[in-house]
Amino acid sequence: MEKMPLGESILAPRSDPRFRFAYIGVPHDAATTLGNPGARFGPQALRGALKGLFDRRLHEGRLADLDRGILDLSDVEVADFGDTNLSYYDAERCVDQAYQAVLKALTAGFIPLIVGGDHAMTFPGVKALHDAHKGNVGLIQLDAHCDLTDHSERQGRFSGSSGIRRSLELERLNGANIVQVGLRGYTTVEQYQVGEEHGVRRITATEFNTLGPQATAKRALAWAGDGAEVIYLTVDLDVLTPGEAPGTGWPEPGGLTAEQVLAFVRLLAPSLSAVDNCGAQPDLRLPCRHHHHPQRSHPPRCHHGARARNLSLEPRRKALVGGKWRTKTGGKTVTSYLFLILVAILGGIAVTLQAQFMGVMDKSMGTVESVFITYGSGGLVIGLTMLALRGGNLAAWKGVPWYVLTAGILGLIIVGTIGFSVPRLGIVPAFTVLVATQFIVGALIDHFGLLGADLRPLDLPRAIGVLIVLVGIWLILR
C-alpha cells in the first residue's frame, strides 16, 4: 500500500490500523458568490478542535461516548494530509487540485474526510471516489439547497450552487442514487426540474422530522446504495437550523437540529467510503450581507443572533389557502385530502367497471383476447396523449430503478386475472380476494419502505383498520 508524505497525525494508532482516515483541508470559498464568505477558515478550525478533543479526552486509545459507552480507538488512524494548495484565480484548476488530493488519499487506502471550504469542493471529492472505483457511486447530500445550477454569469460552472449538477455528469453516478436530505425553502424552477428529470431522490426537512433519523437513514442508504459499489456523504452546514449554526454561507429558516444530524450520520457511517463537510464559518464577526439576485428570493438575514422557529416540527398548523384559514396536516390541506379521496373513488369505480367489461369479453372471446382489447385501447389513448405532449418527461426513464419498468407486465397480470376470475367467481368475491391481497402486500411494502415506497410504519391504528377490513372480507367470502 502506498505511503503518503504526511504531517502530524490528528489521531495516531496504538496498533496496526484497521480504519485509516485522511483529513484533507480544502480552504476554498472563492465560489461563495451569493452568500457569506469565510468557509476557507473551516479546515484549520475543525483540525484544531479535533486535536483538542483527542489531546484532552483520549487516554490509552480509549474515549468515553456518553451515548454509546467506551470506545476503543487504538486501531483508528486519522492522518493529517494538510490543506490543499489551491490556485484561487482559476475555479476549474482549484477543482482539479482538490480532486488530485482526494484521489491520492483513496489510492493510499485511506477514507477521505474532506473539510471545506464552500460546497463547490464536493464535486472533486465525488469525482475522485468515482474514478477510484469501477462500480456505480451513490451520493447522500445533507443540505438545505439542491445545488443543481448548471451555469450562471455570476457563478460560472463550478460554484457552491453547482456541485451536485456537475456530479450528475459522471458516468457511473445515476440520479436515482443521489439522495438529497434536509432540503427546505425555495429554489429555482431549473434546479427543481433537473432533479425531477434525473430521478434525484429528495427527503425534505419536513419529511425528516416526520420519519426521524433512523427511518430516514434506512431509506437514504437503500436509495443511494441500490446497485452502487460505494457511497459518498456530503454535509453542508446550512442543513442545520440557523439558531444552532448561524455561521454558514446561506442560512435558511427552519432546518434540522444538530442532534438529528449526528444520529443520522452515525447510522450512515459504516456504509460510507468518503465524507465531506462544507460551509462552516468559524469567524462569526462577519457583517450582515443582504444580496439581491434574480435566482433567489429571500428576506435579508444576518448571522448575529440568528434564530428561526422550526415550524416543520408542528404536526398541525394553520395555512392561508384561497383566502381562508384551513387546518393543515403533514403539508396537505383538508381540501387536498378530499380531492385525493375523490380521485381514489373514481379509480375504484373505473376498476370495477373494467372488471365487469373484461368479464363479458372473457366469456365471449377468452382471457388473452380480452386483455389485448383492454390494453390496446388504453395504449392507443396514452400514445396519442404522449404525442400531444411531445414525449413529456419520458427521457427520465433511464434514472428510475430497473424493476419499476416491469409495471406494464404486472398490469397485464392484473387485467388478465381480473378478466379470468370475475366471470367465474362473480365480481364481489373476485374483488374481495383481490382487495385482501392488496391490503396485505401493500401494508408490507409501506411498513418496510420497499421498492421505492415512502416508509409508513404499520402502527396500531393502521393495523386495527386493516384487521377490520380483512374480517369484512372474510364475512363476504363466507
C-alpha positions as CSV (number, residue, x, y, z in Angstrom):
1,M,0.0,0.0,0.0
2,E,1.3,3.4,-1.0
3,K,2.7,5.6,1.9
4,M,1.8,9.2,1.7
5,P,4.1,12.0,3.0
6,L,2.0,13.2,5.9
7,G,2.3,15.9,8.6
8,E,1.5,15.4,12.2
9,S,-1.3,12.9,12.8
10,I,-4.6,14.1,14.3
11,L,-5.1,10.7,15.8
12,A,-2.1,8.2,15.8
13,P,-3.0,4.5,16.1
14,R,-1.6,2.4,19.0
15,S,-1.7,-0.8,16.9
16,D,-1.9,-1.7,13.3
17,P,-4.7,0.5,12.0
18,R,-7.8,-1.2,10.7
19,F,-9.5,2.1,10.0
20,R,-7.5,4.8,8.2
21,F,-8.9,8.3,7.6
22,A,-7.3,11.1,5.7
23,Y,-8.1,14.6,7.0
24,I,-7.9,16.8,3.8
25,G,-8.5,20.5,4.1
26,V,-9.8,22.4,1.1
27,P,-9.8,26.1,2.2
28,H,-11.8,27.4,-0.7
29,D,-14.6,29.9,-0.6
30,A,-14.0,31.8,-3.8
31,A,-17.1,30.1,-5.2
32,T,-19.3,31.7,-2.5
33,T,-20.6,34.4,-4.8
34,L,-24.1,34.8,-3.5
35,G,-23.8,34.4,0.3
36,N,-21.4,35.0,3.1
37,P,-17.7,34.1,2.6
38,G,-15.4,32.8,5.4
39,A,-15.6,29.0,4.9
40,R,-11.9,29.0,4.0
41,F,-11.1,29.1,7.7
42,G,-13.1,26.0,8.4
43,P,-10.4,23.3,7.8
44,Q,-8.0,24.8,10.3
45,A,-10.6,25.5,12.9
46,L,-12.0,21.9,12.8
47,R,-8.5,20.5,12.7
48,G,-7.7,22.3,15.9
49,A,-11.0,21.2,17.5
50,L,-10.3,17.6,16.7
51,K,-6.8,17.7,18.0
52,G,-8.0,19.4,21.2
53,L,-10.6,16.7,21.7
54,F,-8.1,13.8,21.4
55,D,-5.4,15.6,23.4
56,R,-7.7,16.3,26.3
57,R,-10.1,13.3,26.4
58,L,-8.3,10.4,24.8
59,H,-6.4,8.1,27.2
60,E,-4.5,5.0,26.1
61,G,-6.5,4.9,22.9
62,R,-9.9,5.0,24.7
63,L,-12.6,7.6,24.7
64,A,-16.0,7.6,26.5
65,D,-19.0,8.4,24.4
66,L,-21.9,9.3,26.7
67,D,-24.4,7.8,24.3
68,R,-22.6,4.6,23.3
69,G,-20.2,3.9,26.2
70,I,-16.4,3.4,26.0
71,L,-14.9,3.4,22.5
72,D,-11.5,1.8,21.8
73,L,-9.8,3.8,19.1
74,S,-6.4,2.0,19.3
75,D,-6.7,0.7,15.7
76,V,-8.0,4.0,14.2
77,E,-5.8,6.4,12.4
78,V,-6.7,10.0,11.4
79,A,-3.8,11.2,9.2
80,D,-3.4,14.9,8.5
81,F,-2.9,15.4,4.8
82,G,-2.8,19.1,5.3
83,D,-4.6,21.8,3.4
84,T,-4.7,21.5,-0.4
85,N,-2.7,24.2,-2.3
86,L,-5.2,26.0,-4.4
87,S,-5.0,28.5,-7.4
88,Y,-7.8,30.8,-6.3
89,Y,-7.7,32.7,-9.6
90,D,-8.9,29.7,-11.6
91,A,-12.0,27.8,-10.4
92,E,-11.6,24.8,-12.7
93,R,-7.9,24.5,-11.6
94,C,-9.0,24.5,-8.0
95,V,-11.4,21.7,-8.7
96,D,-8.6,19.6,-10.2
97,Q,-6.2,20.3,-7.4
98,A,-8.8,19.2,-4.8
99,Y,-9.6,16.1,-7.0
100,Q,-5.9,15.1,-7.1
101,A,-5.6,15.5,-3.3
102,V,-8.6,13.2,-2.6
103,L,-7.6,10.7,-5.3
104,K,-4.1,10.3,-3.7
105,A,-5.7,9.6,-0.3
106,L,-8.0,6.9,-1.8
107,T,-5.1,5.3,-3.7
108,A,-3.2,5.1,-0.5
109,G,-6.0,3.2,1.2
110,F,-7.5,6.0,3.3
111,I,-11.1,7.0,3.7
112,P,-11.1,10.7,2.9
113,L,-12.5,13.2,5.4
114,I,-12.7,16.4,3.2
115,V,-13.2,19.6,5.1
116,G,-14.2,22.8,3.3
117,G,-14.4,25.4,2.3
118,D,-17.6,26.1,0.2
119,H,-19.7,23.4,-1.3
120,A,-18.1,23.7,-4.8
121,M,-15.5,21.3,-3.4
122,T,-17.9,18.4,-3.2
123,F,-17.7,17.7,-6.9
124,P,-13.9,16.9,-6.9
125,G,-14.4,14.6,-3.9
126,V,-17.2,12.7,-5.6
127,K,-15.3,12.5,-8.9
128,A,-12.2,11.1,-7.1
129,L,-14.3,8.4,-5.5
130,H,-16.0,7.7,-8.8
131,D,-12.6,7.4,-10.6
132,A,-11.0,5.3,-7.9
133,H,-13.7,2.5,-8.2
134,K,-15.1,0.6,-11.2
135,G,-18.7,0.3,-9.9
136,N,-21.5,2.7,-9.5
137,V,-21.4,5.5,-6.9
138,G,-24.2,6.6,-4.5
139,L,-24.3,10.1,-3.1
140,I,-26.1,11.3,0.1
141,Q,-26.4,15.1,0.4
142,L,-27.3,16.8,3.7
143,D,-28.1,20.3,2.6
144,A,-30.8,23.0,2.7
145,H,-30.3,23.6,-1.1
146,C,-30.4,21.4,-4.2
147,D,-27.0,22.7,-5.7
148,L,-28.2,21.8,-9.2
149,T,-27.5,25.0,-11.0
150,D,-25.8,24.4,-14.3
151,H,-24.2,27.8,-15.1
152,S,-24.7,31.5,-14.4
153,E,-22.9,34.6,-15.4
154,R,-22.1,35.4,-11.8
155,Q,-21.1,31.9,-10.6
156,G,-19.9,30.1,-13.7
157,R,-20.0,26.2,-13.9
158,F,-18.1,25.5,-10.6
159,S,-19.7,27.1,-7.6
160,G,-21.4,26.2,-4.3
161,S,-24.6,26.0,-6.3
162,S,-23.5,23.5,-8.9
163,G,-21.6,20.7,-7.1
164,I,-24.4,18.2,-7.5
165,R,-25.2,19.2,-11.1
166,R,-21.6,18.5,-12.0
167,S,-21.6,15.2,-10.2
168,L,-24.7,14.2,-12.2
169,E,-22.5,14.3,-15.3
170,L,-20.3,11.5,-14.0
171,E,-20.8,8.2,-16.0
172,R,-21.5,5.9,-13.0
173,L,-23.5,8.2,-10.8
174,N,-27.2,7.8,-11.6
175,G,-29.8,10.4,-10.5
176,A,-31.7,7.7,-8.6
177,N,-28.6,7.0,-6.5
178,I,-28.4,10.7,-5.3
179,V,-30.4,11.4,-2.1
180,Q,-30.9,15.0,-1.0
181,V,-31.8,15.2,2.7
182,G,-32.9,18.3,4.6
183,L,-34.0,20.4,1.7
184,R,-36.2,23.4,2.6
185,G,-37.3,26.8,1.5
186,Y,-37.3,27.9,-2.2
187,T,-35.2,27.0,-5.3
188,T,-35.2,27.9,-8.9
189,V,-37.5,26.1,-11.4
190,E,-34.4,25.0,-13.3
191,Q,-32.9,23.2,-10.2
192,Y,-36.2,21.6,-9.3
193,Q,-36.8,20.3,-12.8
194,V,-33.3,18.9,-13.2
195,G,-33.8,16.9,-10.1
196,E,-37.1,15.6,-11.4
197,E,-35.7,14.7,-14.9
198,H,-32.8,12.8,-13.5
199,G,-34.8,11.0,-10.8
200,V,-32.9,12.5,-7.9
201,R,-34.4,11.4,-4.6
202,R,-35.5,14.1,-2.1
203,I,-36.2,13.9,1.7
204,T,-37.1,17.4,2.8
205,A,-36.5,18.7,6.3
206,T,-40.3,18.4,7.0
207,E,-40.2,14.7,5.9
208,F,-37.1,14.1,8.0
209,N,-38.9,15.5,11.1
210,T,-41.8,13.1,10.4
211,L,-39.7,10.0,9.7
212,G,-37.0,10.5,12.3
213,P,-33.2,9.9,11.8
214,Q,-33.4,6.1,11.8
215,A,-36.1,5.7,9.2
216,T,-34.5,8.5,7.1
217,A,-31.1,6.8,7.2
218,K,-32.6,3.5,6.2
219,R,-34.3,5.0,3.2
220,A,-31.3,7.1,2.2
221,L,-29.0,4.1,2.3
222,A,-31.4,1.9,0.3
223,W,-31.7,4.5,-2.4
224,A,-28.1,5.6,-2.6
225,G,-26.8,2.0,-2.3
226,D,-29.2,0.4,-4.9
227,G,-26.7,-1.1,-7.3
228,A,-23.8,1.2,-6.1
229,E,-20.4,-0.1,-5.0
230,V,-19.5,2.9,-2.8
231,I,-21.4,5.8,-1.1
232,Y,-20.2,9.4,-0.7
233,L,-21.7,11.7,2.0
234,T,-21.6,15.4,1.8
235,V,-22.7,17.6,4.6
236,D,-23.4,21.3,4.1
237,L,-23.7,23.1,7.5
238,D,-26.7,25.0,6.3
239,V,-28.8,21.8,6.7
240,L,-28.9,22.8,10.4
241,T,-31.3,25.4,11.8
242,P,-29.5,28.8,11.9
243,G,-30.5,29.0,15.5
244,E,-27.8,26.3,16.2
245,A,-25.4,27.1,13.3
246,P,-25.6,30.7,12.1
247,G,-22.0,30.6,10.7
248,T,-22.7,29.4,7.2
249,G,-22.9,30.8,3.7
250,W,-26.6,30.9,3.1
251,P,-28.7,30.1,6.2
252,E,-32.4,29.2,5.6
253,P,-35.2,29.4,8.1
254,G,-36.1,26.0,9.7
255,G,-33.9,23.0,9.3
256,L,-32.6,20.0,11.3
257,T,-31.1,20.0,14.7
258,A,-27.6,19.0,15.5
259,E,-28.9,16.0,17.4
260,Q,-30.9,14.8,14.4
261,V,-27.9,15.2,12.1
262,L,-25.5,13.4,14.4
263,A,-27.9,10.5,14.8
264,F,-28.4,10.3,11.1
265,V,-24.7,10.4,10.2
266,R,-23.9,7.7,12.9
267,L,-26.3,5.4,11.1
268,L,-24.8,6.0,7.7
269,A,-21.1,5.9,8.8
270,P,-20.4,2.1,8.4
271,S,-21.6,2.3,4.8
272,L,-19.5,5.3,3.7
273,S,-16.4,5.4,1.6
274,A,-15.8,9.2,1.6
275,V,-17.2,12.2,3.5
276,D,-17.0,15.9,3.2
277,N,-18.1,18.7,5.5
278,C,-18.6,22.1,3.9
279,G,-19.9,25.6,4.7
280,A,-18.7,26.0,8.3
281,Q,-17.6,29.6,9.0
282,P,-15.8,29.8,12.4
283,D,-15.4,33.6,12.2
284,L,-18.8,34.9,13.4
285,R,-17.8,38.5,13.2
286,L,-18.8,38.7,9.6
287,P,-21.2,41.6,8.8
288,C,-24.7,41.1,7.5
289,R,-24.8,40.6,3.8
290,H,-28.1,41.4,2.1
291,H,-27.7,40.2,-1.5
292,H,-30.3,40.6,-4.2
293,H,-30.1,38.1,-7.0
294,P,-32.7,37.0,-9.6
295,Q,-32.1,33.4,-8.9
296,R,-33.0,33.7,-5.2
297,S,-35.9,35.2,-3.3
298,H,-35.4,35.8,0.4
299,P,-35.7,38.4,3.1
300,P,-32.5,40.0,4.4
301,R,-30.8,37.9,7.2
302,C,-27.9,38.3,9.5
303,H,-25.5,35.9,11.3
304,H,-25.7,37.7,14.6
305,G,-28.2,36.1,17.0
306,A,-29.9,34.3,14.1
307,R,-33.0,32.5,15.4
308,A,-35.5,30.6,13.4
309,R,-38.6,28.9,14.7
310,N,-38.7,25.4,13.3
311,L,-42.3,25.3,12.0
312,S,-41.8,21.9,10.5
313,L,-41.9,20.4,14.0
314,E,-45.5,21.4,14.4
315,P,-47.7,18.4,13.5
316,R,-50.7,20.7,12.9
317,R,-50.7,24.3,11.9
318,K,-52.8,26.9,10.0
319,A,-52.2,27.9,6.4
320,L,-53.7,30.6,4.3
321,V,-55.2,28.9,1.3
322,G,-57.6,30.5,-1.1
323,G,-58.2,33.4,1.2
324,K,-59.4,31.2,4.1
325,W,-57.6,29.7,7.1
326,R,-57.6,25.9,6.9
327,T,-56.1,23.3,9.1
328,K,-53.0,21.8,7.6
329,T,-51.8,18.3,8.4
330,G,-48.5,16.8,7.1
331,G,-48.2,19.6,4.5
332,K,-51.6,18.9,2.8
333,T,-54.8,20.9,3.3
334,V,-58.1,19.2,4.1
335,T,-59.2,20.3,0.6
336,S,-56.3,18.4,-0.9
337,Y,-57.1,15.3,1.0
338,L,-60.7,15.4,-0.1
339,F,-59.6,15.8,-3.7
340,L,-57.2,12.7,-3.3
341,I,-60.1,10.7,-1.9
342,L,-62.3,11.6,-4.8
343,V,-59.6,10.6,-7.2
344,A,-59.2,7.2,-5.4
345,I,-63.0,6.7,-5.6
346,L,-63.0,7.4,-9.3
347,G,-60.2,4.9,-9.7
348,G,-62.2,2.3,-7.8
349,I,-65.3,2.9,-10.0
350,A,-63.1,2.6,-13.1
351,V,-61.5,-0.7,-12.0
352,T,-64.9,-2.2,-11.1
353,L,-66.4,-1.3,-14.5
354,Q,-63.3,-2.5,-16.3
355,A,-63.5,-5.8,-14.4
356,Q,-67.2,-6.3,-15.5
357,F,-66.5,-5.3,-19.1
358,M,-63.5,-7.7,-19.2
359,G,-65.6,-10.5,-17.7
360,V,-68.1,-10.1,-20.5
361,M,-65.4,-10.1,-23.1
362,D,-63.7,-13.1,-21.5
363,K,-66.9,-15.2,-21.8
364,S,-67.2,-14.4,-25.5
365,M,-63.6,-14.3,-26.7
366,G,-61.3,-15.6,-24.0
367,T,-58.8,-14.2,-21.4
368,V,-55.9,-13.3,-23.8
369,E,-58.2,-11.6,-26.3
370,S,-59.9,-9.5,-23.6
371,V,-56.6,-8.4,-22.2
372,F,-55.5,-7.4,-25.7
373,I,-58.5,-5.2,-26.3
374,T,-58.3,-3.7,-22.9
375,Y,-54.6,-2.8,-23.1
376,G,-54.8,-2.0,-26.8
377,S,-57.5,0.7,-26.3
378,G,-55.6,2.1,-23.3
379,G,-52.3,2.1,-25.2
380,L,-53.9,4.0,-28.0
381,V,-55.2,6.7,-25.7
382,I,-51.9,7.1,-23.8
383,G,-49.9,7.0,-27.0
384,L,-51.9,9.9,-28.5
385,T,-51.5,11.8,-25.2
386,M,-47.7,11.4,-25.3
387,L,-47.6,12.6,-28.9
388,A,-49.6,15.7,-27.8
389,L,-47.1,16.2,-25.0
390,R,-44.1,15.6,-27.4
391,G,-42.8,12.8,-25.2
392,G,-43.4,14.6,-21.9
393,N,-40.7,13.5,-19.4
394,L,-40.0,10.1,-20.9
395,A,-36.3,10.9,-21.1
396,A,-36.1,10.4,-17.4
397,W,-36.8,6.7,-17.7
398,K,-33.1,5.9,-17.5
399,G,-32.9,7.3,-14.0
400,V,-35.6,5.0,-12.4
401,P,-34.8,1.6,-10.9
402,W,-35.0,-1.2,-13.5
403,Y,-37.7,-3.1,-11.7
404,V,-40.3,-0.4,-12.0
405,L,-40.1,-0.8,-15.7
406,T,-41.9,-4.1,-15.3
407,A,-45.1,-2.2,-14.3
408,G,-46.6,-2.9,-17.7
409,I,-46.1,-6.6,-17.3
410,L,-47.7,-6.5,-13.9
411,G,-50.6,-4.6,-15.5
412,L,-51.1,-7.4,-17.9
413,I,-51.3,-9.8,-15.0
414,I,-53.8,-7.6,-13.2
415,V,-56.2,-7.3,-16.1
416,G,-55.7,-10.9,-17.0
417,T,-56.5,-12.2,-13.6
418,I,-59.5,-9.9,-13.2
419,G,-60.9,-10.9,-16.6
420,F,-60.4,-14.6,-15.7
421,S,-61.8,-14.6,-12.2
422,V,-64.8,-12.2,-12.4
423,P,-67.0,-14.3,-14.7
424,R,-66.2,-17.4,-12.7
425,L,-66.4,-16.1,-9.1
426,G,-68.6,-13.1,-9.6
427,I,-67.4,-9.5,-9.3
428,V,-67.8,-9.2,-5.5
429,P,-66.0,-12.4,-4.5
430,A,-63.3,-11.8,-7.1
431,F,-62.6,-8.2,-5.9
432,T,-62.8,-9.4,-2.3
433,V,-59.8,-11.7,-2.9
434,L,-58.1,-9.0,-4.9
435,V,-58.5,-6.3,-2.2
436,A,-57.4,-8.7,0.6
437,T,-54.2,-9.4,-1.3
438,Q,-53.6,-5.8,-2.0
439,F,-54.1,-4.9,1.7
440,I,-51.6,-7.5,2.9
441,V,-48.9,-6.8,0.2
442,G,-49.4,-3.0,0.4
443,A,-49.1,-3.0,4.2
444,L,-45.8,-4.9,4.0
445,I,-44.4,-2.5,1.2
446,D,-45.4,0.6,3.2
447,H,-44.2,-0.8,6.6
448,F,-40.7,-1.7,5.3
449,G,-40.5,1.1,2.6
450,L,-39.9,-1.5,-0.1
451,L,-39.4,-0.9,-3.8
452,G,-39.1,2.9,-3.5
453,A,-42.2,3.4,-1.4
454,D,-42.4,6.0,1.3
455,L,-41.9,4.5,4.7
456,R,-45.2,4.3,6.5
457,P,-44.9,2.1,9.6
458,L,-47.9,-0.1,10.4
459,D,-48.8,1.3,13.8
460,L,-51.6,0.1,16.0
461,P,-54.5,2.2,14.5
462,R,-53.5,1.2,10.9
463,A,-53.2,-2.5,12.0
464,I,-56.6,-2.4,13.6
465,G,-58.1,-0.8,10.4
466,V,-56.6,-3.5,8.2
467,L,-57.8,-6.2,10.5
468,I,-61.4,-4.8,10.4
469,V,-61.3,-4.8,6.6
470,L,-60.0,-8.3,6.5
471,V,-62.7,-9.5,8.8
472,G,-65.3,-7.9,6.5
473,I,-63.7,-9.6,3.5
474,W,-63.9,-13.0,5.3
475,L,-67.6,-12.4,6.0
476,I,-68.2,-11.6,2.3
477,L,-66.4,-14.8,1.2
478,R,-68.4,-16.9,3.5
